[in-house]
Amino acid sequence: MNKISAALSYAWNLAAGEAALSRSEFIETHHLLIGVFGIEKSMSDEEKRKLGYNAYRAIKPEYDLLIKLISGYGVNCRQIRRAIRVRIGRGEHEHKTGVIHRSERCRNFFDRIAKIAAAAKAEPNCLHALAAFFEKGPEETPDKILAETFNDLKIDPAEFGQRLVKLCAGSTEFGPGGSSARPADKTDSTGPEIVNSGGDRIDAGGSKDSGETLFLDKYGRDLTRDARDGKLGPFIGRRDELLQIIQILARRTKNNPVLVGEAGVGKTAIAEALALRITEGKDPHVLGGKRIIELNVGSLIAGTKYRGEFEEKLTLLLKEAEQNPEIILFIDEIHTIVGAGRVEGGGTDAGNIMKPALSRGALRCMGSTTIDEYQRFIESDPALERRFEKVIVNEPSRDETLEMIKGLKSKFEAHHGVSITGEALCAAVDLSIRFAPEYNLPDKAIDLLDRACAMASIPELSVMINPKGSSGLSEGANFHGGAGGDVTKSDIAAALHKKTGVPLEIINGHMSGDYKSRIIGLEQNLKENIFGQPEAIRRFNERLLTAYGGFSKKRGPLATFLFLGPSGVGKTELARVATKYLFGSEDAAIRFDMSEFMEEHSVSKLIGAPPGYVGFREGAQLTDRLRARPYCVVLLDEIDKAHPKIVDIFLQAFDEGRITDSRGKTADARNAIFIMTSNLMPEKHMGFGLFGGAKKTAESAADDLKKYFRVEFLNRIDEIIVFKNLSEEDIKKILKPMADEICGMVKSRSGADLSFDETAIKAIINSGCSDKFGARELRRAFDRAVQVPLSKLFLSGEIEKHKSWTVKSTDGSEIVIAGA
C-alpha cells in the first residue's frame, strides 16, 4: 500500500508516536485506532500552522464524519483514546533507535484496509480503517480491545458498526437521537467508497461537498444564520437603500453594491437588514437561497508571516465563494482591502486579488465605508471602483431615528432589566441632535439610550460581605441594581451630562423649553460682580438677549464680542463671571492668551499641524476642546497681539459657526460665545487718567480698529464694547469684598473685630492702581498691605491682646494695624 489519505497518514504518525510512548515493541492495531480517533488534534490552531492549509483541508472532511459517527453516545474522541490506553497498558520495550515497525497483525490489518479501498476504487482513508475492524460483520469484531473499550464506554459494537455503514451510506437516520446526514448521490459522488462485507459500495464522503464553506465559516460570520437565530434586528426604515441594493444584486454585471456614508448612519445595519429579508423569504427571485457572510479581513491576515500565505488563504476563500453562487460576501470597512496583505518589498493586496473574480461576475461582494475613505482608497483605484456600484447612505431624520429606536426598545429592556418610557426615547433623539452635533444619527441616539439604561441598571457600586466570611468588605458592580425601574428623560439627561460635560441645568432647561430663561438674570448678576462698567454690561446683556431670544438669523456662534479698554478695567473678569453664570462653571471657558500666537506657524496649536508636518493627527487645542465642550465661552485674550493669519482662522467660526481642523474634522461653534479682548485704544479717544477720561463710542473705535484688523473680520463681530476707566468710587466697590472677606476670617479665627479706616482705603488704592494697569494690581497691593502684617500678629500671638483692630494709614502710603 503506497498511498493513503492525508487523515490516515496523520493517524499513522500518531500511532507510531503512541507505540513509542507506551513502550510497545511494534505498532499494533489498537495504536492505529488511537491515531484514528486522534485526528481531531489536527484541528487546533497550532497544529494547522504546522500542517499547512492543504493538509488541514484534506483531513477536515474525515474528521467531520468521525465526529458524526460518535455523536449521540455521550463520549468524545479524547475519552475513547483514554479508554483504549487503559486497556492496552504500558510495555517495557526500550527503543534504542528512532525506527519502529508494524507488527505482523497490523500489517495484515493494513492489507484488509487496502482491499476495502481497492474495492471502492479510492485511496485508503480513516473510514476504511474503521470499516476494517468490522470486516467480518458487526456482530463479530476481530479486535477484542476495541470491543472491550466500547463496552467500558457503554457503546454497542454492533450498533456502532451499523452506524458507520449508515453514515457512510448517507442514511437520514443513524444511531441514537435520529441524527441526519446528507444523502449520498451515487451518480455525482467524487469521494472514496468503502465496501462492507456484502459487497455494497458506500460513499465515504472523503472529498469536500460543493456546499461546504470551511474557510468562509472560519474567517466570516454568517449574517443569514444570525438572522435566523434571532441575533439581528429588528430593523426599521431604509427602504430606499434596500431597494437600491436588491436592484444592484439583480443586475447581470457590476452587481456589487458598496454602502457609502458617514460613521454611525447605519451602513452595517442595512447589510443585516438584507439578511433578515432573506430569512423572511422576501424578494425570493433575487434573494432566494442566498447567504450573506461578513468577511473579517483582519483575521484573514492574522498569522500570515511569509510571502504568499495571505494570497493563498484569500484565493482559496474566494474559490469557495465562487463555487457557492448563493454566497454574498459582505466586507465592512471595505477600503481595508486596499493594501491588505501586502508585505514589505512587494506582493499583491486583497483588492487586486479580488478584481478578476469581481470582473468575471463570479463573485458577489457587498461593502461599506465612509465617504472620505471611499474617495481616498476606492476612487483612487479606478479599476477597483468600476467593479462596485455606490449606494449613498444619508443620516436619517429625527422621526426616522425615533422609529428605529422604538423598534430596539424591547432589546434594551431585556438586556438591562429596565423599562424605557416613551419620553425617554424622544429625549434620546432630541438631546443627541442638540448636544452631540459632531456625531450622526441613529448611532448617537442609540448610544445615549444604551448609556442611560446601563446607568439606571447599575446606579452605584454595591458593598458585599467577603464571601470567605471575614469581616472585610469588598466592592462590586451592582448589576441590575435598578432592575424593574423606569428609564425616563431625566436619566437620558444625566447620561448626556456624563458623556459631554454639558451642565444639567442647560440640558433640563432644553427639555422643559425654558433653557434660555436663565439669560434674564444675567445683567443683575454682572452688576453685582463687575463695578464701574454699567454701559458695557448693558450692551453685553442686550446682545445675548437677542441671541437667546431666537430672533437673530445669523448662522455663527451665539454671540461674538470684542472688548476694548485699558488693562485692569474688568474685560476678562466680565467674561469669567458670565461663563460661570451661563454655563455653571468657570471651566466652561476656553481661554487662549493670543500673545502666544504671534508667529504664523503657531496656528497649528489651534487647529493642528497640516499633513506632512510633525504633529499631524496629534490633536488641536481649539477644535478638540470645542468638540468636547460645545457649550462654552471662548476667550481670546489680547487678540491684537496674534498674527493676522491666526486671526483669519476665526472668520469661518464667526460666519458659519464651525471650525475645520487640519484633519478635516469640523468642530461646532454655534453654541459658543466668543469674547475677544484688546488694549488697542488710542490715547486721544481714551483720555487716560485713573479717575476720569472721555468715553469712546464703539463706532469710532471700529474705525480705528481697521488699522489693525481686516474689514471682513470686524464685520463678523456682533458687538464692540468699550470699557471705560474706573473711578475712585468704582475701585472702592471692588475693594469692599476683599475687606469684608479678611474681616470675616479674623473674626472666625480669633474673635477680634477688624475694620478699615478711610485713610487705609485710599492708601491701598494709590499703591494698587495706575494708569497703565488699572485695578489689575489691586489684589496684590491689598495682600501686601493687609495680609502680611495680619499674619505677623497671628503668628506672634499679639492678636489676642485686643478685641478690636483698625487698618489705617498714617502718612497716606504706609499701612498699620492698630489695636484698640
C-alpha positions in Angstrom: 0.0 0.0 0.0 1.8 3.0 -1.3 -0.7 5.9 -1.0 -3.1 6.6 1.8 -5.3 9.7 2.6 -3.8 12.7 4.5 -6.0 11.9 7.5 -4.9 8.2 7.7 -1.3 9.3 7.2 -1.7 11.7 10.1 -3.4 8.9 12.2 -0.5 6.6 11.3 2.1 9.1 12.6 0.1 9.4 15.8 0.0 5.6 16.1 3.8 5.4 15.8 4.2 8.1 18.5 1.6 6.3 20.7 3.5 3.0 20.3 6.8 4.7 21.3 5.3 6.4 24.3 3.6 3.2 25.5 7.0 1.4 25.1 5.4 -1.2 22.8 7.8 -3.2 20.6 5.6 -2.8 17.5 2.9 -0.6 16.2 -0.4 -2.6 16.9 -3.9 -2.1 15.5 -5.0 -0.5 18.7 -2.3 2.1 18.3 -3.7 2.9 14.9 -7.2 3.1 16.4 -5.9 5.7 18.9 -4.4 7.5 15.9 -7.7 7.5 14.0 -9.6 9.0 17.0 -6.7 11.4 17.4 -7.1 13.2 14.1 -9.1 15.9 16.0 -5.7 17.2 17.1 -5.1 18.5 13.6 -7.9 21.0 14.1 -6.0 23.0 16.7 -4.6 26.3 15.5 -1.1 25.3 16.4 -1.3 22.0 14.5 -2.9 23.7 11.5 0.0 26.0 11.2 2.4 23.1 11.3 0.4 21.0 8.8 -0.4 23.8 6.4 -3.8 24.6 4.8 -3.8 21.9 2.2 -3.3 19.1 4.7 -5.9 20.7 7.0 -8.4 20.9 4.1 -7.8 17.2 3.3 -8.2 16.0 6.9 -11.2 18.1 7.8 -13.9 16.0 5.9 -12.8 12.8 7.5 -12.7 14.5 10.9 -16.3 15.8 10.4 -17.6 12.3 9.6 -15.8 10.9 12.6 -17.5 13.4 14.9 -20.8 12.5 13.4 -20.0 8.8 14.0 -19.6 9.2 17.7 -22.2 11.8 18.3 -25.2 10.6 20.3 -23.1 8.3 22.6 -22.2 10.9 25.1 -18.4 10.5 24.5 -15.7 12.3 22.6 -12.5 11.3 20.8 -10.4 12.0 23.9 -12.4 9.7 26.1 -12.2 6.9 23.6 -8.4 7.3 23.3 -8.0 7.2 27.1 -10.2 4.1 27.4 -8.1 2.3 24.8 -4.9 3.3 26.6 -6.2 1.9 29.9 -6.9 -1.4 28.1 -3.5 -1.8 26.4 -1.4 -0.6 29.3 2.3 0.1 29.0 5.1 -2.2 27.8 8.7 -2.5 28.8 10.4 -2.3 25.5 13.1 0.3 25.2 13.6 1.7 21.7 17.3 2.4 21.1 16.7 3.8 17.6 14.2 6.2 16.1 12.6 3.4 14.0 9.6 1.4 15.0 7.9 -1.2 12.8 4.4 -2.6 12.4 3.5 -5.9 13.9 2.5 -8.8 11.7 -1.1 -8.4 12.8 -1.0 -4.7 12.0 0.5 -5.4 8.6 -2.3 -7.8 7.8 -4.8 -5.2 9.1 -3.5 -2.7 6.5 -4.0 -5.4 3.9 -7.6 -5.5 4.8 -7.8 -1.7 4.6 -6.2 -1.8 1.2 -8.7 -4.4 -0.1 -11.6 -2.3 1.1 -10.1 0.8 -0.6 -9.4 -1.1 -3.8 -12.9 -2.3 -4.0 -14.1 1.3 -3.6 -11.5 2.4 -6.2 -10.2 5.0 -3.8 -7.2 5.6 -1.7 -7.3 4.2 1.9 -8.7 6.6 4.5 -9.7 6.6 8.1 -13.2 5.3 7.4 -11.7 2.4 5.5 -9.6 1.7 8.7 -12.7 1.7 10.9 -14.6 -0.4 8.4 -11.7 -3.0 8.5 -12.5 -3.6 12.2 -15.9 -4.7 11.2 -14.9 -6.7 8.1 -16.5 -10.0 9.4 -19.7 -8.3 10.2 -20.9 -6.0 13.0 -21.7 -8.9 15.3 -18.2 -10.4 15.1 -15.5 -7.9 15.9 -11.9 -9.2 15.3 -10.3 -6.7 17.7 -11.0 -7.6 21.3 -9.5 -4.4 22.8 -12.0 -2.3 20.6 -14.9 -4.4 21.8 -13.9 -4.2 25.5 -13.3 -0.4 25.1 -16.8 0.0 23.6 -18.3 -2.0 26.5 -16.5 0.3 29.0 -18.0 3.3 27.3 -21.5 1.8 27.0 -21.2 1.6 23.2 -22.7 -1.4 21.5 -20.0 -2.5 18.9 -22.7 -4.0 16.6 -24.7 -0.8 16.7 -21.6 1.2 16.1 -20.8 -0.8 13.0 -24.2 -0.3 11.7 -24.0 3.4 12.4 -20.7 3.5 10.5 -22.3 1.9 7.4 -25.4 4.1 7.5 -23.4 7.2 8.0 -21.2 6.5 5.1 -24.2 5.5 3.0 -25.8 8.9 3.7 -28.8 7.5 5.6 -31.2 10.0 7.1 -31.4 8.0 10.3 -28.4 6.6 12.1 -27.8 5.9 15.7 -29.2 7.5 18.8 -31.2 10.7 18.5 -32.1 10.2 14.9 -29.3 12.5 13.6 -29.3 13.0 9.9 -26.7 13.2 7.3 -26.8 14.4 3.7 -27.9 11.6 1.4 -25.2 10.4 -0.9 -25.7 10.9 -4.6 -24.2 7.8 -6.2 -24.0 9.4 -9.6 -22.3 12.6 -8.6 -20.2 11.3 -5.7 -16.5 12.0 -6.1 -15.4 10.8 -2.7 -13.8 7.5 -1.9 -16.0 4.5 -1.2 -15.7 1.6 1.3 -17.2 -1.8 0.7 -19.0 -3.7 3.5 -19.0 -7.5 3.9 -21.9 -7.8 1.5 -20.0 -6.0 -1.3 -22.2 -2.9 -1.2 -20.3 0.3 -2.1 -20.6 3.1 0.4 -19.6 6.8 -0.3 -17.2 7.8 2.5 -17.6 11.5 1.8 -13.9 11.9 1.7 -14.0 14.9 -0.6 -15.4 18.3 0.3 -19.0 18.8 -0.7 -19.6 21.7 -3.0 -21.9 23.3 -0.5 -19.3 23.3 2.3 -17.7 26.6 3.2 -14.9 25.7 5.6 -12.9 28.9 5.0 -15.8 31.2 4.9 -17.1 29.7 8.1 -13.7 30.2 9.7 -13.0 33.7 8.6 -16.5 35.1 8.3 -19.8 35.5 10.1 -23.0 34.1 8.6 -25.4 37.0 8.9 -28.2 34.9 7.4 -27.8 32.3 10.2 -27.6 35.0 12.8 -30.8 36.5 11.5 -32.5 33.1 11.5 -31.3 32.6 15.2 -32.8 35.9 16.2 -29.5 37.6 16.8 -30.2 40.5 14.4 -32.8 43.2 14.2 -35.4 44.4 14.4 -34.8 46.7 11.5 -36.9 49.7 10.6 -36.8 52.1 7.7 -34.1 52.4 4.9 -36.5 51.0 2.3 -35.0 53.2 -0.5 -31.4 52.0 0.3 -32.6 48.3 0.5 -34.4 48.7 -2.8 -31.2 50.0 -4.5 -29.1 47.2 -3.1 -31.5 44.5 -4.3 -31.7 46.1 -7.7 -27.9 46.1 -7.9 -27.7 42.5 -6.9 -30.2 41.6 -9.6 -28.0 43.1 -12.3 -26.1 40.9 -14.7 -22.9 42.9 -14.4 -21.5 45.3 -11.8 -23.7 43.7 -9.2 -21.5 44.6 -6.2 -23.1 47.4 -4.1 -21.0 49.4 -1.7 -22.7 51.5 1.0 -21.1 54.9 1.4 -21.9 57.2 4.3 -20.6 58.9 7.4 -19.8 56.8 10.5 -22.9 55.9 12.6 -25.6 56.3 9.9 -26.3 52.6 9.9 -24.4 51.1 6.9 -23.7 47.8 8.6 -27.3 47.6 9.8 -28.5 47.7 6.2 -26.5 44.6 5.4 -28.0 42.9 8.4 -31.5 44.0 7.3 -30.8 42.3 3.9 -30.0 39.1 5.8 -33.3 39.4 7.6 -35.2 39.8 4.4 -33.6 36.6 3.1 -34.7 34.6 6.2 -38.2 36.1 5.9 -38.5 34.9 2.3 -38.8 38.3 0.8 -37.7 39.2 -2.8 -37.2 35.4 -3.5 -36.5 36.0 -7.2 -33.3 37.8 -6.2 -32.6 36.8 -2.6 -34.0 33.2 -2.5 -31.5 30.8 -1.1 -28.8 33.4 -0.6 -26.4 33.6 2.3 -24.6 36.8 3.4 -21.3 36.2 5.0 -19.4 39.0 6.7 -15.7 38.6 6.0 -13.2 39.6 8.7 -10.2 40.9 6.8 -8.1 41.2 10.0 -8.5 37.5 11.0 -7.6 36.6 7.4 -4.4 38.5 7.6 -3.5 37.2 11.1 -0.8 34.7 11.2 0.4 35.2 7.6 4.1 35.9 8.3 5.6 34.8 5.0 5.0 36.0 1.5 2.3 34.0 -0.3 0.5 32.8 2.8 -2.1 35.6 2.7 -2.6 35.3 -1.0 -3.1 31.5 -0.7 -5.7 31.9 2.1 -7.7 34.6 0.2 -7.5 32.8 -3.1 -9.0 29.6 -1.5 -11.6 31.7 0.3 -12.7 33.4 -3.0 -12.7 30.0 -4.7 -15.1 28.7 -2.1 -17.3 31.8 -2.6 -17.3 31.2 -6.4 -18.2 27.5 -6.0 -21.2 28.5 -3.9 -23.1 31.1 -6.0 -25.6 31.6 -3.2 -22.9 33.4 -1.2 -22.8 37.2 -1.0 -19.7 38.4 0.7 -20.1 41.5 3.0 -16.9 43.4 3.9 -17.4 46.1 6.5 -14.8 48.9 6.0 -14.2 47.6 2.5 -11.4 50.2 2.0 -9.2 48.0 4.1 -8.8 45.5 1.2 -6.6 48.1 -0.5 -3.2 47.3 0.8 -4.3 44.4 3.0 -1.8 41.6 3.0 0.9 43.4 1.1 4.3 42.7 2.6 7.4 44.7 2.5 9.2 44.5 -0.8 6.1 43.9 -2.9 3.3 41.5 -3.1 -0.4 41.7 -4.1 -3.0 43.1 -1.8 -6.5 41.8 -1.3 -8.1 44.4 -3.7 -6.0 43.2 -6.7 -6.6 39.6 -5.9 -10.4 40.2 -5.9 -10.5 42.2 -9.1 -10.6 39.2 -11.5 -13.4 37.4 -9.7 -15.4 40.7 -9.5 -14.9 41.5 -13.2 -16.0 38.0 -14.2 -19.1 38.3 -12.2 -18.2 35.0 -10.4 -18.2 36.7 -7.0 -20.9 38.9 -5.4 -19.5 41.3 -2.9 -21.1 44.0 -0.8 -19.2 46.5 1.3 -19.5 49.6 3.4 -17.2 52.5 4.1 -17.2 56.2 4.9 -17.2 59.0 2.2 -13.6 60.1 3.0 -12.2 56.5 2.9 -14.1 55.7 -0.3 -12.6 58.7 -2.0 -9.1 58.0 -0.6 -8.9 54.3 -1.2 -11.6 53.1 -3.7 -11.9 56.1 -6.1 -8.1 56.3 -6.3 -8.1 52.9 -7.9 -10.4 53.2 -11.0 -10.1 49.6 -11.8 -11.5 48.7 -8.4 -14.1 51.5 -8.3 -15.8 50.4 -11.6 -16.4 47.0 -10.2 -18.6 48.4 -7.4 -21.9 50.4 -7.5 -22.1 53.1 -4.9 -25.1 53.5 -2.7 -25.2 56.7 -0.7 -26.5 56.2 2.9 -27.5 59.6 4.4 -28.2 60.4 8.0 -31.8 59.5 8.9 -34.2 62.3 10.0 -35.4 62.8 13.6 -38.7 60.9 13.0 -37.0 58.0 11.2 -34.5 57.7 14.1 -37.3 57.7 16.6 -39.0 54.8 14.8 -35.7 52.9 14.7 -35.1 53.1 18.5 -38.7 52.3 19.2 -38.0 49.0 17.5 -34.9 48.5 19.6 -36.7 49.3 22.9 -37.6 45.7 23.8 -34.0 44.6 23.2 -32.6 47.2 25.6 -35.2 46.5 28.2 -34.5 42.8 28.1 -30.7 43.3 28.3 -30.7 45.9 31.1 -33.7 44.8 33.1 -35.4 48.2 32.9 -38.5 49.8 31.5 -38.0 52.6 29.0 -40.6 55.3 28.8 -41.7 56.9 25.6 -40.5 60.3 26.6 -37.0 58.8 27.2 -36.9 57.7 23.6 -37.8 61.1 22.4 -35.3 62.7 24.7 -32.5 60.4 23.5 -33.1 61.5 19.9 -33.7 65.2 20.6 -30.9 65.7 23.1 -28.4 63.8 20.9 -29.3 66.1 18.0 -28.9 69.2 20.1 -25.8 68.4 22.2 -23.8 65.9 20.0 -23.8 67.5 16.6 -20.4 66.0 15.7 -21.9 62.5 15.6 -24.6 61.0 13.4 -28.0 59.6 13.8 -29.1 56.9 14.6 -25.9 55.8 16.3 -25.6 58.8 18.7 -29.2 58.4 19.9 -28.9 54.6 20.4 -25.6 55.1 22.2 -27.2 57.7 24.6 -30.1 55.4 25.3 -27.8 52.4 26.0 -25.7 54.5 28.3 -28.8 55.7 30.2 -30.1 52.2 30.6 -26.7 51.0 31.9 -26.6 53.8 34.4 -30.1 53.0 35.6 -29.4 49.3 36.0 -26.0 49.9 37.7 -26.5 53.1 39.7 -23.6 52.5 42.0 -21.0 50.1 43.3 -22.6 47.7 45.8 -20.9 46.7 49.1 -20.8 43.0 49.6 -19.7 40.8 52.6 -16.5 39.0 51.8 -17.5 35.6 50.5 -14.9 33.9 52.8 -16.8 35.0 55.8 -14.3 37.5 57.1 -15.3 40.9 58.4 -13.8 42.7 55.4 -15.9 44.3 52.8 -15.4 44.2 49.0 -16.8 46.3 46.3 -18.6 45.0 43.2 -20.8 46.4 40.5 -24.4 46.2 41.5 -25.5 44.8 38.1 -29.2 45.3 37.5 -29.4 47.2 40.8 -32.1 49.3 39.2 -33.9 46.3 37.6 -37.6 47.0 37.2 -37.2 50.7 37.3 -38.1 53.2 34.6 -35.6 54.9 32.4 -37.0 58.5 32.0 -35.9 61.6 30.2 -34.1 62.6 33.4 -31.9 59.5 33.1 -31.2 60.4 29.4 -30.2 63.9 30.6 -27.9 62.5 33.3 -26.2 60.2 30.7 -25.7 63.1 28.4 -24.2 65.2 31.2 -21.7 62.4 32.0 -20.8 62.0 28.4 -20.4 65.6 27.2 -20.0 67.6 30.4 -22.8 69.9 29.5 -24.4 71.2 32.8 -27.6 69.5 33.8 -29.3 72.9 34.1 -28.8 73.6 30.4 -30.0 70.1 29.4 -33.0 70.1 31.6 -33.8 73.6 30.5 -33.7 72.5 26.9 -36.1 69.6 27.6 -38.5 71.9 29.5 -38.4 74.6 26.9 -37.1 77.3 29.3 -33.4 76.8 28.9 -33.0 80.3 27.6 -34.8 81.9 30.5 -31.6 81.9 32.5 -30.3 84.8 30.5 -32.9 87.1 32.2 -30.9 87.3 35.4 -27.5 87.8 33.7 -27.5 91.6 33.9 -28.2 91.7 37.6 -25.5 89.1 38.3 -22.9 91.0 36.3 -23.8 94.3 38.1 -23.2 92.6 41.5 -19.7 91.4 40.4 -18.5 93.9 37.9 -18.1 97.5 39.0 -17.9 100.7 37.0 -19.0 99.3 33.7 -22.8 99.7 33.5 -22.8 100.6 29.8 -20.6 97.6 28.9 -22.8 95.3 30.9 -26.0 96.6 29.3 -24.7 96.2 25.7 -23.3 92.7 26.5 -26.6 91.6 28.0 -28.7 93.0 25.2 -26.8 91.2 22.6 -27.2 87.9 24.4 -30.9 88.5 24.9 -31.2 88.8 21.1 -29.2 85.6 20.6 -31.1 83.6 23.2 -34.4 85.0 22.1 -34.1 83.4 18.7 -34.6 86.5 16.6 -31.1 86.5 15.3 -30.8 84.8 11.9 -27.0 84.5 11.9 -25.5 81.1 11.4 -22.4 81.7 13.5 -21.9 81.4 17.3 -24.4 82.7 19.8 -22.6 86.0 20.0 -19.2 87.4 19.1 -17.8 90.3 21.2 -14.7 92.5 21.1 -13.9 94.1 24.5 -11.8 97.3 24.2 -10.3 99.2 27.1 -7.1 99.6 29.1 -5.8 96.9 31.4 -7.5 96.3 34.7 -11.0 97.6 34.0 -12.9 94.3 34.0 -12.8 92.9 30.5 -11.6 89.4 31.4 -13.5 89.4 34.7 -16.8 90.0 32.9 -16.1 87.1 30.6 -15.3 84.9 33.7 -18.4 85.9 35.6 -20.7 85.4 32.6 -19.2 82.0 31.9 -19.9 80.8 35.4 -23.5 82.1 35.4 -24.5 80.9 31.9 -22.7 77.5 31.9 -22.5 76.6 35.5 -18.7 76.6 35.9 -15.6 78.7 35.0 -14.2 75.5 33.5 -16.6 76.1 30.6 -14.3 78.9 29.4 -11.7 78.0 26.7 -9.1 80.7 27.2 -6.2 81.5 24.9 -3.5 84.1 25.5 -3.1 85.3 22.0 0.3 86.7 22.7 1.5 83.1 22.4 0.3 83.2 18.7 2.5 86.0 17.3 4.1 83.6 14.7 2.2 82.4 11.7 3.1 78.7 12.3 1.5 78.8 15.7 -1.8 78.2 14.0 -1.0 74.5 14.4 -1.6 74.9 18.1 -5.3 75.8 17.5 -6.3 73.5 14.6 -3.4 71.0 14.4 -0.4 70.6 12.2 -1.0 70.3 8.4 -0.4 66.9 6.7 3.2 66.1 6.2 4.4 68.1 9.3 5.4 66.8 12.7 2.4 66.6 15.0 -0.1 65.8 12.3 -3.1 63.9 13.8 -1.9 64.7 17.3 -4.9 66.9 18.2 -5.6 70.6 18.3 -6.3 72.8 21.3 -9.2 74.8 20.0 -11.2 72.3 17.9 -10.7 69.4 20.2 -11.8 71.4 23.2 -14.8 72.8 21.3 -15.9 69.3 20.3 -15.5 68.1 23.9 -17.5 71.1 25.3 -19.6 72.9 22.7 -21.5 75.0 25.3 -18.8 77.3 26.4 -17.2 80.8 26.2 -14.1 81.1 24.0 -11.9 83.8 25.4 -9.3 85.2 23.1 -7.3 87.5 25.3 -5.3 90.3 23.7 -6.4 89.4 20.2 -4.4 92.3 18.8 -1.1 90.5 19.6 -1.9 87.5 17.4 -0.5 87.1 13.9 -3.0 88.2 11.2 -3.1 84.7 9.7 -4.1 83.4 13.1 -7.0 85.9 13.3 -8.2 84.7 9.9 -9.0 81.2 11.0 -11.8 82.6 13.1 -13.6 84.0 10.0 -15.2 80.7 9.4 -16.2 80.3 13.0 -17.8 83.7 13.2 -19.6 83.3 9.9 -20.7 79.7 9.8 -20.4 78.6 13.4 -17.8 75.9 12.7 -14.1 75.4 12.6 -12.3 72.8 10.5 -9.1 71.4 11.8 -6.1 70.1 9.8 -7.5 66.6 9.7 -10.7 67.8 8.0 -12.9 67.3 11.1 -15.4 70.0 12.0 -16.0 71.5 15.4 -19.4 73.0 16.1 -19.2 76.6 17.5 -22.8 77.5 17.2 -23.5 77.1 20.9 -20.3 79.0 22.0 -19.9 82.7 22.9 -16.7 84.2 21.5 -15.2 87.1 23.5 -12.0 88.9 22.4 -10.2 91.5 24.4 -7.8 94.2 23.3 -6.0 97.2 24.7 -5.9 99.0 21.3 -7.3 102.3 22.5 -5.7 105.5 21.0 -5.0 107.9 23.8 -6.7 110.9 22.1 -10.0 109.0 22.4 -9.4 107.2 25.7 -8.5 110.2 27.9 -6.1 108.2 30.1 -6.2 109.1 33.7 -7.2 106.9 36.6 -10.3 108.7 37.7 -11.7 110.2 34.6 -11.4 110.3 30.8 -13.7 110.7 27.9 -15.9 107.9 26.9 -15.2 106.5 23.4 -18.0 105.2 21.2 -18.0 101.8 19.6 -18.4 103.3 16.2 -15.3 105.5 16.4 -13.4 102.5 17.9 -14.4 100.4 14.9 -12.9 103.0 12.6 -9.6 102.9 14.5 -9.5 99.1 14.5 -9.4 99.0 10.7 -5.8 99.9 11.1 -5.2 96.6 12.9 -7.8 94.1 11.6 -9.3 93.2 8.2 -12.7 94.7 7.5 -14.2 91.2 6.9 -13.1 90.2 10.4 -14.6 93.3 12.0 -17.9 92.9 10.1 -18.3 89.4 11.7 -18.2 90.8 15.2 -21.6 91.3 16.8 -20.7 93.9 19.3 -17.7 96.1 20.0 -17.9 97.1 23.6 -15.6 99.9 25.1 -14.7 99.6 28.8 -14.1 103.0 30.4 -11.5 103.9 33.0 -12.5 103.1 36.6 -13.3 106.0 39.0 -12.2 106.0 42.7 -15.7 105.0 43.7 -15.6 102.1 41.4 -12.4 100.9 42.8 -13.7 101.3 46.4 -16.6 98.9 45.4 -14.0 96.4 44.1 -12.0 96.7 47.3 -15.0 96.3 49.7 -15.5 92.5 49.1 -11.8 92.0 49.8 -12.0 93.9 53.1 -15.2 92.1 54.1 -13.6 88.7 53.4 -10.5 89.4 55.5 -12.6 90.8 58.4 -14.7 87.7 58.4 -11.5 85.5 58.6 -10.1 87.4 61.5 -13.4 87.2 63.4 -13.7 83.4 62.8 -10.1 82.7 63.8 -9.6 85.0 66.9 -13.0 86.5 67.7 -11.5 90.0 67.3 -13.1 92.7 65.1 -11.2 94.2 62.2 -12.2 97.4 60.5 -10.8 99.6 57.7 -10.2 103.3 58.1 -10.8 105.6 55.1 -7.1 106.5 55.0 -6.2 102.9 54.6 -8.6 102.5 51.7 -7.1 105.5 49.9 -3.5 104.2 50.5 -4.3 100.8 49.1 -5.9 102.4 46.0 -2.9 104.6 45.4 -0.5 101.7 45.6 -2.6 99.2 43.7 -3.9 101.3 40.8 -2.2 103.0 37.9 -2.9 104.5 34.5 -1.1 101.6 32.9 -2.5 98.6 34.7 -5.8 100.0 36.1 -7.0 97.9 39.0 -5.1 94.8 38.0 -2.6 95.2 40.8 -5.3 96.0 43.4 -5.5 92.4 44.8 -1.7 92.2 45.1 -1.5 95.6 46.9 -4.2 94.6 49.3 -2.5 91.3 50.2 0.8 93.1 50.7 -0.6 95.9 52.8 -3.0 93.9 55.0 -2.3 90.2 55.0 1.4 90.4 55.7 1.0 92.5 59.0 -2.0 90.4 60.0 0.0 87.2 59.6 2.7 88.6 61.9 0.0 89.4 64.6 -1.4 85.9 64.4 1.9 84.1 64.5 3.3 86.2 67.4 0.1 85.9 69.4 -0.4 89.6 69.7 -3.8 89.4 68.1 -5.1 88.1 71.5 -4.2 91.4 73.2 -7.1 93.4 71.8 -10.6 92.7 70.8 -10.7 95.4 68.1 -8.2 96.3 65.4 -8.2 99.0 62.8 -6.4 99.1 59.5 -5.3 102.7 58.8 -2.6 104.8 57.2 -0.6 107.5 59.0 1.1 109.2 56.0 -1.1 108.2 53.1 1.1 105.3 52.0 2.2 103.2 54.9 -0.5 100.8 56.3 -0.6 99.9 60.0 -2.9 97.7 62.1 -3.6 99.2 65.5 -5.4 97.6 68.4 -8.0 99.3 70.5 
